[in-house]
Amino acid sequence: MKIATILDHIDSGHMALPEFQRGYVWNRDQVRSLFESLYRRHPVGGLLVWATESSTAQHRGDGALAAGIVKLLLDGQQRMTSLYGVVRGRPPKFFDGNAQAFKGLHFHVGDEVFAFYQALKMQGDPLWIDVSDLMAKGTTGLGGLIARLGSDPAHAANLAVYIGRLSALLGIGDIDLHIEEVTGADKTLDVVVDIFNRVNSGGTKLSKGDLALAKICADWPEAREHMKARLKGWANADYHFDLDWLLRSVNTVLTGEAKFSFLHGRSAQDIQDGLKRAAKHIDTSLNFIAGRLGLDHDRVLFSRFGIPVMVRYLDQRSGAMSEKERDKLLFWFLQAGMWGRFSGSTESFIDQDLAALEGPDGGLDRMLEQLRLWHGSLRVEPGHFASWSLGARFYPVLYLLTRMGAARDWGSGLPLKANLLGQMNRLEVHHIFPKAQLYRKGFKRPEVNALANFCFLTKDTNLQISDTLPEVYFEEIERNHPGALASQWIPTDRALWRIDRYRDFLEARQALLAAETNRRLAELLHGETHWLEGRMAPMLTAVPPKMTAESAAADRDEEQEIEAINVWLEGQGLPRGEVGFDFADPATGEPLAVLDAAWPRGMQEGLSQPIALLLNEPPETLAKASSVGFRCFVSISEFKHYVETEVLAEAPL
């Protein structure tokens, strides 16, 4: 079927998007690549549609379906949405995404390249053609362009060539795309979703939550939008969750189960009531977690799948609980996060915890006993702080100790509690022993970025300290703000403040951090400290990597290169990359790897895919980052070329 005919079918309601489909996620690179392929008549793949009765079809958007048989797009949504957006100059009625991704596409008839509008580059050059404008005007627009170019002596000689190229661009609408249909009375929603997942095995599959939500939307069409509105509210507070996670909490409220299949058959009224109750209890849980524990953004929320369990517990008690009960629930939440309870079989562990809440003997004690039997001792040991970088599971614990305790800023002497400083972006991670100084002494990156070498300070203080050694600036802090060092668990033995005793310093501070963590955990238990006793779980001890002068110099040079590239980006009006970015499995929250620098929402948010800069990283890190959608660069020169040719050459309208 011709592309132009397919677009007409979308307009008339003969073709639409099934309710279970995700929204539009393509970026400008992908849109440009699609039109380059179509212009050169390269294959772009066919479409897979589900032919079904419009009277029973559940579709996205507010556009009306045509009577009779309609075709719901199973494979080809991103391509057809991009084509519709550029050719029609507006998004289709089923659109859900960022329209800037396809707005402003231009074509240069001289160089035969596609690019998005950039005034400095395109103004005054008649060879840049607005693709949407040409498509909308058709042959009339073509005639006008021919007349304009023909009257210009600089371009008249090439007019015949330009006419051919513009005709080829207009002819995109005449390209035939093969359409394969899924038909038959036996093609239930479950069967069709399974087909969809098989076809899209190379991309992002639909989750069980997507299927459950599709069935919910059959009875309550506005369900997705209501849930997205809730998610947006939490995102504004720096907690970014997805629909699956929210639906999991709705499920635990309504059914006491983790598996989405238990939601099947629930009425629209049930779901609306469940969403209202779940959202209320999520708000309460996040208020507890932020207010009592200081974990005030999702980068330190290392047990997000514990929240659906908390939601169930709160719902059973209508949200009312004593301070002691609240703190014990938070103790369980912390323990689940520290030991990675939900990093494996998420549903199974949630179900185990939910089951522990049921029955006359159910409750927090049963849930804690279950956790202790699963992990072993719930007590923190110094070796747990021996990990390195922001990807370490105990990084959130360090943040918690800073916010929950009496930690003070070393510049102002003021406490760093959440209610005084707000969100994380007002604090910065500070290397106690400066990176540059450690690299000069031959330490490698894992030890330079050891968790025990981190603390949190205000940005101003961090800048003031710069790369001064602790043996110098610690003395000044102690004079100006007595006790501020101890408040951040700095060993009092001044001999350990020297760089030649760096490893001894780390070991001493690990012990102080472990002791403080256990003290805070005991505080949450209000005297029931027997939960911190019991058999020990196996514990891995971090072994310092073998160091050479060459490898230490390489690490130092890499960090300097990354800082230089961030300074260069700021000079171009572009965002700095997040240095040492730790990214996690989107399903479990388990840390996967630490990237040298990353732009997780793209260099221009919503318009380009996530970017990662990986210098001398092993192939497995590159593979992990690529598998979750990052466009990876392994050299500074490649990265700068990308920025100069694909980012700076374009700007949103």
C-alpha positions in Angstrom: 0.0 0.0 0.0 1.3 3.5 -0.9 2.5 5.7 2.0 0.0 8.4 0.9 -2.9 5.9 1.2 -1.8 4.8 4.6 -1.7 8.4 5.8 -5.2 8.9 4.4 -6.4 5.7 6.3 -5.0 7.2 9.5 -7.0 10.4 8.8 -10.2 8.5 8.1 -9.9 6.2 11.1 -9.3 3.0 9.1 -5.9 2.7 10.6 -5.0 3.5 14.2 -2.8 2.5 17.2 -3.9 -0.2 19.6 -4.2 0.8 23.2 -1.4 -1.4 24.4 1.2 0.4 22.3 3.7 2.7 23.9 4.0 6.4 22.9 6.2 7.9 20.3 9.9 7.6 21.3 11.9 8.3 18.2 14.4 11.2 18.1 15.6 13.5 15.3 18.4 11.2 14.3 16.0 8.4 13.6 13.5 10.6 11.7 16.3 12.0 9.5 17.6 8.5 8.8 14.1 7.3 7.8 13.7 10.1 5.3 17.2 9.6 3.9 16.4 6.0 3.3 13.0 6.8 1.7 14.5 9.4 -0.5 17.1 7.0 -1.8 14.5 4.3 -2.1 16.2 2.0 0.4 14.1 -0.6 2.2 12.5 0.6 5.4 10.6 -2.5 6.3 6.9 -3.3 6.1 4.0 -2.9 8.5 2.2 -5.5 10.7 -1.4 -4.7 11.5 -4.2 -6.3 13.5 -7.4 -6.4 11.4 -10.3 -6.3 13.8 -13.8 -5.0 14.3 -13.9 -1.3 15.1 -16.7 -1.8 17.5 -14.5 -3.8 19.8 -11.1 -2.3 19.0 -9.4 -0.5 21.8 -7.2 2.3 20.3 -5.0 5.2 21.4 -6.1 8.8 21.1 -9.4 10.6 20.7 -9.8 10.1 17.0 -12.9 8.2 15.9 -12.5 4.8 14.2 -14.2 4.1 10.9 -17.1 1.5 10.9 -16.3 -2.1 10.0 -12.8 -3.6 9.9 -10.0 -1.4 11.1 -6.2 -2.0 11.1 -4.3 -1.4 14.3 -0.6 -0.9 13.9 1.4 -3.6 15.6 4.8 -3.0 14.0 5.6 0.3 12.3 4.2 2.9 14.7 7.4 5.0 15.0 7.9 5.0 11.2 4.3 5.9 10.4 4.1 8.5 13.1 7.2 10.2 11.8 6.0 10.0 8.2 2.6 11.5 9.2 4.2 14.2 11.3 6.5 15.4 8.6 4.1 14.9 5.6 1.1 16.4 7.3 3.0 18.9 9.4 1.2 17.9 12.6 1.1 14.8 14.8 -1.6 12.1 14.3 -4.5 12.0 16.7 -3.1 9.0 18.5 0.2 10.8 19.1 1.9 10.7 22.5 5.4 12.1 22.6 7.6 15.0 21.6 6.5 16.6 18.3 9.7 18.5 18.1 11.3 15.3 17.1 9.9 15.6 13.5 9.2 19.3 13.3 11.3 21.5 11.0 12.9 18.8 8.8 14.6 20.4 5.8 16.2 19.0 2.6 19.1 20.5 0.7 18.6 20.0 -3.0 22.2 20.6 -3.8 23.8 18.3 -1.3 20.9 15.9 -1.0 21.0 15.8 2.8 18.3 16.2 5.5 18.7 18.3 8.6 16.5 20.0 11.1 16.1 23.8 10.9 18.9 25.9 12.1 18.7 29.6 11.3 22.3 30.4 11.1 22.9 27.5 8.7 19.8 27.8 6.5 18.6 31.4 6.3 19.4 33.0 2.9 20.1 29.7 1.2 17.3 28.9 -1.2 18.5 25.3 -1.6 17.2 24.4 1.8 13.6 23.2 1.4 11.1 22.8 4.2 9.9 19.2 3.7 6.6 19.6 5.5 5.8 22.7 3.5 6.6 21.0 0.2 4.6 17.9 1.1 1.6 20.1 2.1 1.6 22.1 -1.1 2.4 19.2 -3.4 2.8 20.0 -7.1 1.8 23.6 -6.5 4.7 24.0 -4.1 7.0 22.2 -6.5 6.0 24.7 -9.2 6.8 27.6 -7.0 10.2 26.2 -6.0 11.1 25.6 -9.6 10.1 29.2 -10.6 12.1 30.6 -7.7 15.3 28.6 -8.4 15.0 29.1 -12.1 15.0 32.9 -11.7 18.2 32.8 -9.7 21.2 32.8 -12.1 23.3 31.0 -9.5 21.0 27.9 -9.6 19.4 28.1 -13.0 22.1 25.9 -14.6 21.3 23.0 -12.3 17.5 23.4 -12.4 16.9 20.1 -14.2 18.8 18.3 -11.5 17.0 20.1 -8.7 13.6 19.3 -10.3 14.5 15.6 -10.3 15.5 15.6 -6.7 12.4 17.5 -5.5 10.2 15.2 -7.5 11.9 12.2 -5.8 11.2 13.8 -2.4 7.6 14.4 -3.3 7.4 10.9 -4.6 7.9 9.4 -1.1 4.2 9.3 -0.8 4.0 6.9 -3.8 6.4 4.4 -2.2 4.7 1.0 -1.5 5.0 -0.5 2.0 4.2 -4.2 2.4 1.4 -4.7 5.0 1.0 -8.0 6.7 -2.2 -8.6 8.6 -3.1 -10.6 11.7 -6.7 -11.7 11.4 -9.1 -14.2 12.8 -11.5 -14.6 15.6 -8.9 -16.5 17.6 -6.6 -13.5 17.7 -7.4 -12.3 21.3 -5.6 -9.4 22.9 -3.2 -11.8 24.7 -2.4 -13.6 21.4 -1.8 -10.3 19.5 0.5 -9.0 22.3 2.5 -12.2 22.1 2.8 -11.7 18.3 3.8 -8.1 18.9 6.6 -9.1 21.3 7.9 -11.7 18.9 8.0 -9.2 16.0 9.7 -6.6 18.2 12.2 -9.0 19.8 15.0 -6.7 18.8 13.4 -3.7 20.4 11.5 -3.0 23.6 9.0 -5.7 24.3 5.6 -5.0 25.9 5.7 -5.9 29.5 3.1 -7.8 31.5 2.1 -4.4 32.8 1.5 -3.1 29.3 -0.9 -5.9 28.7 -2.7 -5.4 32.0 -3.0 -1.7 31.3 -4.4 -2.4 27.8 -7.1 -4.5 29.3 -7.8 -1.9 31.9 -8.1 0.8 29.2 -10.8 -1.3 27.5 -13.1 -0.5 30.4 -11.5 2.8 31.4 -10.0 4.5 28.4 -8.6 7.4 30.4 -6.7 5.1 32.7 -3.3 5.7 31.0 -3.6 9.5 31.2 -4.7 9.5 34.8 -1.7 7.3 35.7 0.7 9.5 33.7 -0.6 12.6 35.5 0.3 10.9 38.8 3.7 10.0 37.5 4.3 13.5 36.4 3.6 14.8 39.8 6.2 12.6 41.4 8.7 13.4 38.6 8.3 17.1 39.6 9.5 16.1 43.0 12.5 14.3 41.5 11.1 10.8 41.7 10.9 9.3 38.2 8.8 6.1 38.0 7.1 4.3 35.1 3.6 2.9 34.5 4.6 -0.7 35.4 5.8 0.5 38.8 2.6 2.5 39.5 0.4 -0.4 38.3 2.3 -2.7 40.6 1.2 -0.6 43.5 -2.4 -0.5 42.3 -2.2 -4.3 42.1 -1.0 -4.7 45.6 -3.7 -2.5 47.0 -6.5 -4.3 45.2 -5.3 -7.9 45.2 -2.5 -8.3 47.7 -0.5 -9.9 44.8 2.4 -8.8 42.7 1.5 -10.6 39.4 -0.6 -8.4 37.0 -2.8 -11.3 36.0 -4.7 -10.8 39.3 -5.9 -7.5 37.9 -7.7 -9.2 35.0 -11.5 -8.9 35.5 -11.4 -6.0 37.8 -13.9 -3.3 37.0 -13.1 0.2 35.9 -14.5 1.4 39.3 -12.2 -1.0 41.1 -9.1 0.3 39.2 -10.1 3.9 39.8 -10.5 3.3 43.5 -7.2 1.3 43.6 -5.3 4.1 41.8 -6.6 6.7 44.2 -5.7 4.6 47.3 -2.3 3.6 45.8 -1.4 7.2 44.9 -2.3 8.4 48.4 -0.1 5.7 50.1 2.8 6.3 47.6 2.7 10.0 48.7 2.8 8.9 52.3 5.7 6.4 51.7 7.7 9.0 49.8 7.1 11.6 52.5 8.3 9.0 55.1 11.4 8.1 53.0 12.3 11.7 52.2 11.4 13.3 55.6 12.7 10.6 57.9 15.5 9.0 55.9 16.5 12.0 53.7 16.3 10.0 50.4 14.8 12.9 48.5 15.3 11.9 44.9 15.3 8.7 42.8 19.0 8.4 42.3 19.3 7.3 46.0 16.0 5.4 46.1 17.6 2.0 45.9 14.5 0.0 46.9 11.7 1.4 44.8 10.1 -2.0 44.5 9.7 -2.1 48.2 7.2 0.8 47.9 4.4 -1.4 46.5 4.8 -3.6 49.6 4.7 -0.5 51.9 1.6 0.7 50.0 -0.2 -2.6 50.8 0.8 -2.3 54.4 -0.5 1.2 54.7 -3.7 0.3 52.9 -4.4 -2.5 55.4 -4.1 0.0 58.2 -5.9 2.8 56.4 -2.7 4.8 56.5 -2.7 5.2 60.3 0.4 4.1 62.3 2.5 5.1 65.2 6.0 6.6 65.0 7.4 3.3 66.2 5.5 1.3 63.5 6.5 3.8 60.8 10.2 3.6 61.7 10.1 -0.2 61.7 8.6 -0.1 58.2 11.4 2.2 57.1 13.9 -0.2 58.7 12.6 -3.0 56.5 12.7 -0.7 53.4 16.3 0.2 54.1 17.3 -3.4 54.7 15.6 -4.5 51.4 17.6 -1.8 49.6 21.0 -2.4 51.1 20.9 -6.1 50.3 19.3 -5.8 46.9 16.2 -7.9 47.7 14.4 -6.9 44.6 17.3 -7.0 42.2 16.5 -10.6 41.0 13.0 -12.1 40.7 11.2 -9.0 41.6 7.6 -10.4 41.5 8.6 -13.5 43.5 10.1 -11.4 46.3 7.3 -8.9 46.4 4.8 -11.8 46.6 6.8 -13.3 49.5 6.7 -10.0 51.4 3.0 -9.5 50.7 2.3 -13.0 52.0 4.1 -12.2 55.2 1.7 -9.4 55.8 -1.4 -11.6 55.6 -3.2 -13.5 58.2 -3.5 -13.1 62.0 0.2 -13.6 62.5 1.2 -11.4 59.5 2.9 -8.0 59.8 6.3 -6.3 60.0 7.9 -8.8 62.3 7.2 -11.7 59.9 8.4 -9.6 57.0 11.7 -8.8 58.8 12.2 -12.4 59.9 11.8 -13.4 56.3 14.4 -10.9 55.2 16.8 -12.1 57.9 16.4 -15.7 56.9 17.0 -14.7 53.2 20.0 -12.6 53.8 21.5 -13.4 57.2 22.6 -10.7 59.5 21.0 -7.3 59.1 23.9 -5.6 60.7 26.2 -3.4 58.5 30.0 -4.2 58.6 32.9 -1.9 57.5 33.5 -4.0 54.5 30.1 -3.0 53.1 31.6 0.5 52.5 34.6 -0.9 50.7 32.9 -0.5 47.3 33.7 2.3 44.9 31.9 4.9 42.7 28.4 6.2 42.7 27.2 2.8 41.4 27.8 1.1 44.8 24.7 0.0 46.6 25.9 1.7 49.8 26.2 5.1 48.1 22.5 5.8 49.0 23.4 4.8 52.6 26.1 7.4 52.7 23.6 10.0 51.4 21.1 8.8 54.0 23.6 9.2 56.9 24.3 12.8 55.7 20.7 13.8 55.5 19.4 11.8 58.5 22.2 12.6 60.9 24.0 15.7 62.2 26.4 16.0 59.2 27.5 19.6 58.7 28.9 21.5 55.7 32.6 22.2 56.0 32.3 25.8 54.6 29.3 27.2 56.5 29.2 24.7 59.5 25.4 24.4 58.8 23.7 21.0 59.1 23.0 19.2 55.8 19.5 18.1 56.6 17.0 17.7 53.8 14.6 20.3 55.3 17.3 22.9 55.1 18.7 22.2 51.6 15.9 20.6 49.6 16.8 18.4 46.6 20.1 16.7 45.8 21.1 19.3 43.2 22.0 21.6 46.1 24.7 19.2 47.3 27.7 17.9 45.5 29.8 14.8 46.0 33.1 15.8 47.4 36.3 13.7 47.1 37.9 14.1 50.6 41.3 13.3 49.2 41.3 15.2 45.9 41.4 13.1 42.7 44.3 14.9 41.1 46.4 14.4 44.2 45.7 10.7 44.4 46.4 10.2 40.7 49.7 11.9 41.1 50.6 9.3 43.8 49.7 6.4 41.5 46.3 5.4 42.8 43.9 3.9 40.3 40.3 5.0 39.7 38.6 2.4 41.9 40.5 3.6 44.9 40.3 7.3 44.0 36.5 6.9 43.8 36.2 4.7 46.9 32.9 5.2 48.7 34.8 6.0 51.9 36.5 8.9 50.1 33.1 10.6 49.4 31.2 13.1 51.4 28.5 15.6 50.5 29.0 19.3 50.7 27.5 22.5 49.2 28.8 23.5 45.9 30.5 26.6 47.2 32.4 24.6 49.8 33.4 22.1 47.2 34.8 24.8 45.0 36.7 26.4 47.9 38.4 23.3 48.8 39.4 22.4 45.2 42.4 20.1 45.2 43.8 21.0 48.6 45.0 18.0 50.7 43.1 17.1 53.9 46.2 17.5 56.0 45.9 21.2 55.1 42.2 22.0 54.8 41.1 19.8 57.7 43.0 21.9 60.2 41.2 25.0 58.9 37.8 23.4 59.2 38.5 22.2 62.7 39.4 25.7 63.7 36.4 27.4 62.1 33.8 24.8 62.8 34.8 22.5 65.6 33.1 19.1 65.3 32.2 19.5 61.6 34.8 16.9 60.5 33.6 14.4 63.1 30.0 15.0 61.9 31.0 13.6 58.5 32.7 10.5 60.1 36.3 11.7 59.6 38.9 9.8 61.7 40.3 12.0 64.4 43.8 10.6 64.1 45.7 13.4 62.2 48.2 10.9 60.9 45.5 9.4 58.7 44.9 12.8 57.1 48.2 12.4 55.1 48.0 11.1 51.6 50.7 8.4 52.3 48.1 6.9 54.8 45.2 7.1 52.3 44.4 3.4 52.5 44.5 3.5 56.3 42.2 6.5 56.2 39.7 4.5 54.0 39.7 1.6 56.4 39.2 3.8 59.5 36.4 5.7 57.9 34.6 2.5 56.7 34.5 1.5 60.3 33.0 4.8 61.4 30.4 4.7 58.6 29.4 1.2 59.5 29.0 2.1 63.2 26.9 5.2 62.3 24.7 3.1 60.0 24.0 0.6 62.7 23.3 3.4 65.2 20.8 4.9 62.8 19.2 1.5 62.1 18.9 0.9 65.8 17.3 4.3 66.2 14.6 3.2 63.8 13.9 0.1 65.9 13.1 2.0 69.1 14.8 -0.6 71.3 14.1 -3.8 69.3 17.7 -4.2 68.5 17.6 -8.0 68.3 16.9 -7.5 64.6 20.5 -6.4 64.2 21.8 -9.6 65.7 22.0 -13.1 64.3 24.1 -15.0 61.9 26.4 -13.3 59.5 25.8 -13.3 55.7 28.8 -14.0 53.5 30.6 -10.8 52.8 33.0 -9.9 50.0 36.0 -7.8 50.8 37.1 -5.3 48.2 40.6 -6.0 47.0 42.6 -2.9 45.8 43.4 -3.3 42.1 47.0 -3.7 41.0 48.4 -0.3 40.2 51.0 0.9 37.8 52.2 4.4 37.2 51.0 4.1 33.6 47.5 3.1 34.5 47.1 5.7 37.2 48.3 8.4 34.7 45.7 7.1 32.1 42.9 7.4 34.7 44.0 10.9 35.6 44.2 11.9 31.9 40.7 10.5 31.3 39.1 12.5 34.0 40.9 15.7 32.8 39.7 15.0 29.3 36.1 14.5 30.5 36.2 17.8 32.5 37.7 19.6 29.4 34.8 18.3 27.2 32.2 19.4 29.8 33.8 22.9 29.8 33.7 23.0 26.0 30.0 21.9 26.0 29.1 24.7 28.4 30.8 27.1 26.1 28.5 25.9 23.3 25.4 26.4 25.4 25.0 22.6 25.9 24.6 20.6 29.1 27.4 19.1 31.0 27.5 15.3 31.1 26.9 13.5 34.4 30.4 12.3 35.3 30.5 8.8 36.8 26.9 8.2 35.8 25.5 4.9 37.3 22.7 3.4 35.3 20.5 0.6 36.5 18.3 -2.1 35.1 15.0 -0.3 34.4 13.0 -3.3 35.6 14.8 -4.0 38.9 16.8 -0.9 39.7 19.9 -3.1 40.1 23.1 -1.1 39.2 24.5 -2.3 35.8 27.6 -0.2 35.2 29.2 3.2 35.7 29.7 5.4 32.6 32.5 7.9 32.4 30.0 10.6 31.4 26.5 10.4 30.2 23.5 12.5 29.0 20.7 10.1 29.9 18.0 12.2 28.3 20.0 13.2 25.3 22.2 16.2 24.5 18.9 18.0 23.6 16.3 16.4 25.9 13.7 14.5 24.0 15.3 15.2 20.6 18.3 12.9 20.7 18.9 9.5 22.2 20.8 9.0 25.5 24.5 9.6 25.0 27.4 7.9 26.8 31.1 8.7 26.7 33.2 5.6 27.5 37.0 5.9 27.5 39.0 2.7 27.7 36.0 0.8 29.1 35.7 -3.0 28.7 33.4 -4.3 25.9 30.8 -5.5 28.4 30.2 -2.0 29.7 29.8 -0.8 26.1 27.4 -3.7 25.4 25.3 -2.9 28.6 25.0 0.8 27.8 24.1 0.1 24.1 21.5 -2.5 25.2 19.5 0.1 27.1 19.5 2.7 24.3 22.7 4.7 24.9 24.6 5.9 21.8 28.1 5.3 22.9 31.3 7.1 21.9 34.7 5.7 22.8 36.9 8.6 21.9 36.8 12.4 22.5 37.3 13.1 18.8 34.3 11.0 17.8 32.2 12.6 20.5 33.1 16.2 19.4 32.5 15.4 15.8 29.0 14.2 16.7 28.3 17.3 18.7 29.5 19.6 16.0 27.8 17.9 13.0 24.6 16.6 14.6 23.8 18.8 17.6 25.3 22.3 17.0 24.1 22.2 13.4 20.5 22.0 14.6 18.4 23.8 17.1 14.7 23.3 18.1 12.3 25.7 16.5 
